Amino acid sequence: MKTILTLFLLGLCTAAFAQKNFVPGYYITHEGEKVEVYLNDLNWNKNPTSIEVRKDANSSASQMLRVKDIKGFAVSSGDVFYSFVVDVDKSPKRLQYIELGAQPIITRDTVFLRALVKGNTSLYYLKDEHALEHFYIQKGEEVPVELINRIVKQMKGGKTGYATLPIYKGMLQAKLVDCPEVSEKADRIALKQSALKSIVESYNQCMDGTQSEYTAAEEKIKLNIFALGGILQHTLDIEGTSDDALNETDFKGLNYSIGTSFIATFPRGRGKFALLAEAMYKSYEVEGTYIKRYNNAGDIYTDTKTNFDMAYVGLNTMLRYRLIDTAIKPYISLGMGNNFMVSHESNQVILNYTSSSESRRERKPMADVRKHEQSLLLGFGVEVKRLSAELRLENGNGFSPYSGVASKNHTLGLQVGYLLK
């Protein structure tokens, strides 16, 4: 079974990396010629360094064009990129890597910049290979310059601290100075995509009296809500107690879950990545029987039946990755769960038998229980239109509150969902 599952996952991953998405578009040669082609649109999260093109959608032959080969390209989804030789600020952003008195690290590179606004003054965006964001402003036919927001390490009064230098505000004021009512707003602008787009568009409106010739569509996280229900096969292993009826028994039970999930799908990368938050009610009942015999004839023995009857509210957080874009969309998900016990009715019945008598007594299998369980989650599922189905594996640390006593909770579940919104 494990071999089949491994081969299945390898096949899905291979299909995910091999999948193409050729859509209409064009590229611009260095001579200014606009060439209509089909481009492999990856809805790039990080700016590409090359693109794959075909002359027609059904062709098997494709061509790779590097950033130095063309002046720019556009795809039908709306993304427009231009090739520029620019200075890129590679100075570290994480505090632990910033040194006292360090000089800025500036490198010159040829890159594809994604257009956010095109007009009298243009705004561009770059997410580099380290996932750092850069914004560039271009006035007329000037070379785009990066809007700098630098963090420096300082020593003051014998103590080390950090300061942020919003150099970009002065740069914006200088670039937009011929429209005072706009440039004066630069001192209050955050170095964020929406804020920068707004001020550049306002400047172009001020100078030309018209809207910018191109503005990238606003990108938003897509939110969905699913109703969920499922069946759960629980297996409980207890180790380290003085009670053989707990140590030597495999507890099993079939249970159910109901709840809801909130899914936030990120806009870039064709929506393959999503963050999930689930709130679930989970029934939990497992039982097992342990028989201990005291003679060879087998007529003197103890029969112990243990039942753990509980209920949990589970709060799960998971990251989901959709493997391929087809009518049936397979995905994998990974995350953590926090299960909070809301009821506990566990019981242990001990029957003692001899050749001439029988006795019965009852007790709690554990004198105390921990009401918060942490778990790791792994899921394999598919989405079809408004429906989803997922095979979910969950390993938790159970409910034992005692040091040296482990309660390992293993769950295999089949969870189905229906898209509400």
C-alpha positions in Angstrom: 0.0 0.0 0.0 2.8 2.4 0.9 4.6 1.6 -2.4 1.4 2.3 -4.4 0.8 5.6 -2.5 4.4 6.7 -3.1 4.3 5.9 -6.8 0.9 7.8 -7.1 2.4 10.9 -5.4 5.5 10.8 -7.6 3.3 10.6 -10.6 1.2 13.6 -9.5 4.4 15.7 -8.7 5.8 14.8 -12.1 2.6 15.9 -13.8 2.6 19.1 -11.7 6.0 20.1 -12.8 5.4 19.1 -16.4 2.1 20.9 -16.8 2.1 23.8 -19.4 -0.3 26.7 -19.7 0.1 28.3 -23.1 -2.1 31.3 -23.6 -2.1 34.1 -26.3 0.4 36.8 -25.9 3.3 38.6 -27.6 6.9 39.6 -27.1 8.7 42.7 -28.4 12.1 42.4 -30.2 14.9 44.8 -29.7 14.0 46.3 -33.0 10.5 47.1 -31.7 8.6 44.4 -33.6 5.6 42.9 -31.8 5.5 39.1 -32.3 2.2 37.4 -31.6 2.8 34.0 -29.9 1.5 31.6 -27.3 3.3 31.9 -24.0 3.6 29.4 -21.1 1.9 31.6 -18.5 3.1 30.6 -15.1 1.5 33.6 -13.4 5.0 34.2 -11.9 5.3 34.8 -8.2 9.0 35.7 -8.7 9.9 37.6 -11.8 11.0 35.2 -14.6 14.4 35.2 -16.2 13.1 33.5 -19.4 9.9 32.6 -21.1 8.7 29.7 -23.2 6.8 30.5 -26.4 5.1 28.6 -29.3 4.0 29.9 -32.7 0.6 28.2 -32.2 -1.3 26.6 -29.3 -1.1 23.0 -30.8 2.6 23.1 -31.7 4.9 20.7 -29.8 8.0 22.9 -30.7 8.7 25.7 -28.3 11.4 28.3 -27.9 13.0 29.8 -24.8 13.6 33.5 -24.7 15.9 34.9 -22.1 15.6 38.4 -20.5 18.4 39.7 -22.7 16.8 38.4 -25.9 13.8 40.6 -26.0 12.5 44.0 -24.8 9.4 42.7 -23.1 6.3 40.5 -23.3 2.7 40.3 -22.3 0.2 37.6 -21.7 -3.6 37.5 -22.1 -4.1 37.2 -18.3 -2.9 40.8 -18.1 0.7 40.6 -17.0 3.1 42.9 -18.8 6.9 42.7 -18.4 9.7 44.9 -19.7 13.4 44.1 -19.9 15.7 46.7 -18.3 19.3 46.9 -17.1 18.8 48.3 -13.5 20.6 48.6 -10.2 19.1 46.2 -7.6 19.6 46.9 -3.9 20.7 43.5 -2.5 21.3 44.9 1.1 20.0 42.4 3.7 16.6 43.1 5.2 16.7 40.6 8.1 18.1 42.3 11.2 20.5 39.4 12.1 22.3 39.9 8.8 22.8 43.7 9.0 26.2 44.7 10.3 27.2 48.0 11.9 28.5 50.5 9.4 27.8 48.2 6.4 27.6 49.8 3.0 24.7 49.2 0.7 25.0 46.2 -1.7 24.0 47.3 -5.2 24.3 45.1 -8.2 23.5 45.9 -11.8 21.4 43.2 -13.6 19.2 42.7 -16.6 15.8 41.8 -15.3 12.1 41.5 -16.4 10.2 44.2 -14.4 6.5 43.7 -14.2 4.5 46.8 -15.0 2.1 48.1 -12.4 1.5 51.5 -14.0 2.5 52.7 -17.5 2.1 56.4 -18.4 3.9 59.7 -18.2 5.6 58.1 -15.1 5.6 54.3 -14.8 5.9 52.0 -11.8 7.4 48.5 -12.0 7.7 45.6 -9.6 10.5 42.9 -9.1 10.4 40.0 -6.7 13.9 38.6 -6.9 15.4 35.1 -6.4 15.4 35.6 -2.6 11.7 36.6 -2.6 12.6 40.2 -1.8 10.3 42.9 -3.2 11.6 45.9 -5.2 9.7 48.8 -6.7 11.0 50.9 -9.6 9.9 54.3 -10.9 10.5 55.6 -14.4 9.8 59.1 -15.6 9.5 59.3 -19.4 12.3 57.4 -21.1 14.6 57.5 -18.1 16.1 54.3 -16.8 13.9 53.0 -13.9 15.4 53.6 -10.5 14.6 51.6 -7.4 12.6 53.1 -4.5 14.9 52.5 -1.5 13.8 51.7 2.0 17.0 50.9 3.9 17.5 49.4 7.4 20.7 50.3 9.1 22.3 49.2 12.4 23.3 51.9 14.8 25.2 52.2 18.1 23.9 54.8 20.5 24.7 55.1 24.2 26.5 51.8 24.2 23.4 50.1 22.9 22.7 48.6 19.5 19.6 49.5 17.6 18.1 49.6 14.1 16.7 52.5 12.1 14.6 52.6 8.9 15.6 55.1 6.3 12.6 55.8 4.0 14.8 57.2 1.1 12.0 56.4 -1.3 9.8 59.2 0.0 12.4 61.8 -1.1 12.8 60.0 -4.4 9.1 60.2 -5.0 8.9 63.9 -4.2 11.7 64.6 -6.6 10.1 62.6 -9.4 6.6 64.1 -8.9 7.7 67.6 -8.1 6.0 69.2 -11.1 2.6 68.3 -9.6 2.8 69.7 -6.0 -0.6 68.5 -4.8 0.6 64.9 -5.5 4.3 65.1 -4.5 3.4 66.5 -1.1 1.6 63.2 -0.4 4.8 61.2 -0.9 5.9 61.7 2.7 2.9 59.8 3.9 3.1 56.9 1.4 3.9 53.4 2.5 6.2 51.3 0.3 3.3 49.0 -0.7 2.0 48.1 -4.1 -1.4 49.6 -3.7 -0.2 52.9 -2.2 2.5 53.4 -4.9 0.1 52.6 -7.7 -2.3 55.2 -6.4 0.2 58.0 -6.2 1.7 57.3 -9.6 -1.8 57.2 -11.2 -2.7 60.4 -9.5 0.4 62.1 -10.9 -0.3 60.9 -14.4 -3.8 62.2 -14.1 -2.5 65.5 -12.9 0.0 65.8 -15.7 -2.0 64.5 -18.7 -5.6 64.9 -17.5 -6.2 61.3 -18.4 -5.8 57.8 -16.9 -2.5 55.9 -17.2 -2.2 53.9 -20.4 -1.9 50.7 -18.4 -2.6 49.8 -14.8 -2.2 46.2 -13.5 -5.3 44.7 -12.1 -5.7 44.7 -8.3 -4.6 41.3 -6.9 -6.6 40.0 -4.0 -6.6 36.9 -1.9 -9.6 34.7 -2.8 -11.6 33.6 0.2 -13.9 30.5 0.2 -15.9 28.7 2.8 -16.5 24.9 2.8 -18.9 22.8 4.8 -17.1 19.6 5.9 -18.0 16.1 7.1 -16.1 12.9 7.4 -15.6 9.5 8.9 -12.6 8.8 11.1 -10.8 5.6 11.9 -9.0 6.1 15.2 -6.2 4.0 16.6 -4.8 4.6 20.1 -1.6 3.2 21.5 -0.7 3.7 25.2 2.7 3.0 26.6 4.4 3.3 29.9 1.6 2.6 32.4 1.5 -0.1 35.1 -1.8 -1.4 33.7 -1.2 -4.1 31.1 -4.8 -3.7 30.0 -3.7 -0.3 28.6 -0.2 -1.1 27.5 -1.0 -4.4 25.7 -4.2 -3.3 23.9 -4.7 -1.7 20.5 -7.7 0.6 20.9 -9.7 1.2 17.7 -12.9 3.0 16.8 -14.9 4.4 13.9 -16.1 8.0 14.4 -17.3 11.1 12.6 -16.4 14.8 12.2 -18.4 17.8 11.0 -17.3 21.4 10.6 -16.2 24.2 8.3 -13.1 25.4 6.6 -12.0 28.9 5.5 -9.6 28.9 2.5 -7.5 31.8 1.5 -6.0 31.3 -2.0 -3.0 33.4 -2.9 -3.3 35.3 -6.2 0.1 34.5 -7.8 1.3 31.1 -9.1 -2.1 30.4 -10.7 -3.7 30.1 -7.3 -1.8 26.9 -6.5 -1.1 27.8 -2.9 -3.8 28.3 -0.2 -4.0 28.7 3.5 -6.7 26.7 5.4 -8.3 27.3 8.8 -10.7 24.5 9.9 -13.0 24.3 12.9 -14.2 20.7 13.4 -16.3 18.8 15.9 -14.8 15.3 16.3 -16.4 12.3 18.1 -13.8 10.0 19.6 -14.7 6.6 20.9 -12.2 3.7 20.9 -12.3 0.4 22.8 -10.3 -2.7 23.4 -10.3 -5.9 25.3 -7.5 -7.5 27.3 -7.6 -11.0 28.7 -5.1 -12.3 31.2 -5.1 -16.0 32.0 -3.7 -17.4 35.2 -3.7 -21.2 34.7 -3.2 -23.7 31.9 -6.8 -24.7 31.9 -7.8 -21.2 31.1 -10.7 -21.1 33.5 -9.1 -18.5 35.8 -8.7 -15.2 34.0 -9.4 -11.5 34.0 -11.3 -9.9 31.1 -10.8 -6.1 31.0 -12.9 -4.0 28.6 -11.7 -0.4 28.2 -13.7 2.3 26.5 -12.4 5.8 25.9 -15.5 8.0 25.0 -14.6 11.6 24.3 -15.4 14.5 22.0 -13.1 17.2 20.7 -13.3 20.6 19.0 -10.4 20.7 16.5 -8.8 23.9 15.2 -6.5 23.1 12.2 -4.2 25.3 10.2 -2.9 23.9 6.9 -1.0 24.9 3.8 -2.4 23.5 0.6 -0.7 23.1 -2.8 -2.8 22.3 -5.9 -0.8 20.0 -8.1 -2.3 20.4 -11.6 -5.0 22.5 -13.3 -7.6 20.1 -14.7 -11.3 19.5 -14.3 -10.3 17.2 -11.4 -7.8 19.2 -9.3 -5.6 17.1 -7.0 -3.8 18.7 -4.1 -1.7 17.9 -1.0 -2.0 19.7 2.3 0.2 19.8 5.4 -0.3 21.5 8.8 -0.9 21.3 12.5 -4.0 20.7 14.6 -5.1 21.7 18.1 -7.8 19.5 19.6 -9.7 20.6 22.7 -11.6 18.0 24.7 -15.2 19.0 25.4 -16.5 15.8 26.9 -15.1 12.7 28.6 -17.1 9.6 29.6 -14.4 6.9 29.6 -14.8 3.7 31.5 -13.0 0.4 32.3 -14.9 -2.8 33.3 -12.9 -5.6 34.9 -14.4 -9.1 35.1 -12.5 -11.7 37.2 -13.4 -15.3 36.6 -12.5 -18.5 38.5 -13.9 -22.0 38.2 -16.5 -21.2 40.8 -17.0 -17.5 40.9 -17.3 -14.2 39.0 -16.7 -10.6 40.1 -17.1 -7.3 38.4 -15.7 -3.8 39.1 -15.6 -0.6 37.2 -13.1 2.3 37.2 -11.7 5.2 35.2 -8.9 3.9 32.9 -6.9 7.0 33.7 -7.4 9.1 36.8 -6.8 12.3 34.9 -6.6 13.4 31.2 -5.0 16.2 29.3 -7.6 18.3 27.5 -5.4 19.7 24.8 -3.9 17.6 22.0 -1.5 18.7 19.4 -1.2 16.9 16.1 0.4 16.8 12.7 -1.8 16.7 9.6 -1.2 15.4 6.1 -3.9 15.3 3.4 -4.3 14.1 -0.2 -7.4 15.3 -2.0 -9.2 16.4 -5.1 -11.6 19.2 -6.0 -14.3 18.9 -8.6 -16.5 22.0 -9.2 -18.1 22.7 -5.8 -17.1 19.3 -4.2 -13.9 18.2 -2.5 -12.8 14.8 -1.1 -9.6 14.3 1.0 -7.8 11.4 2.6 -6.5 12.9 5.9 -3.8 11.4 8.2 -3.4 12.8 11.7 -0.9 11.9 14.4 -1.5 13.4 17.8 0.0 13.2 21.3 -3.3 12.1 22.8 -4.6 12.8 26.3 -2.1 11.4 28.8 -1.1 14.1 31.3 1.6 11.9 32.9 5.3 12.1 32.3 6.6 8.8 31.0 3.1 7.7 29.8 2.5 8.2 26.1 -0.9 8.1 24.4 -0.3 8.1 20.7 -3.4 8.9 18.6 -3.4 7.9 14.9 -6.3 8.9 12.7 -7.1 8.0 9.1 -10.1 10.0 7.8 -12.1 10.5 4.7 -13.3 14.1 4.6 -15.8 15.5 2.0 -16.6 19.2 1.5 -19.1 21.4 -0.3 -18.3 24.9 -1.4 -20.7 27.4 0.3 -19.1 30.6 -0.9 
